[in-house]
């Protein structure tokens, strides 16, 4: 597997490297056959009218793994509680990528960092509390990098 997460600690600082999977168009059959059943983090995007990807969702999953969570989140039939999300899933082209890790602390740190960066007004998550500072470096085969 070419994707995953590593961390280097320096004192009370954590330096994470997130190696994302390649971006893939959300298709229930492809997700079922290609995404691993491992725990990890993921990002969901939708394609706008100018053919640019727009970040839709950042998350993590333990129980059931990446395969079942990506399958659930990208299917409008399984998104009954959120009408706005359901509309996007029904009308737009949806894409995803992921990075597996089996550490709940690593997932908490990275998802907290991304939420603080992308949606600071909506962040109610907390990090693991193990580090004073968290730094992220992203790498992706398709060159889609959000964090400078």
Secondary structure, DSSP 8 states (H G I E B T S, - for coil): ---EEEEEEETTEEEEEEEE---EE--HHHHHHHS-SS-EEEEEEEE-TTS-EEEEEEEEE-TTHHHHHHHHHT-GGG--S-HHHHHHHHHS-EEEEEEE---HHHHHHHHHHHHHHH-GGG------SS-SEEEEEEEETT------
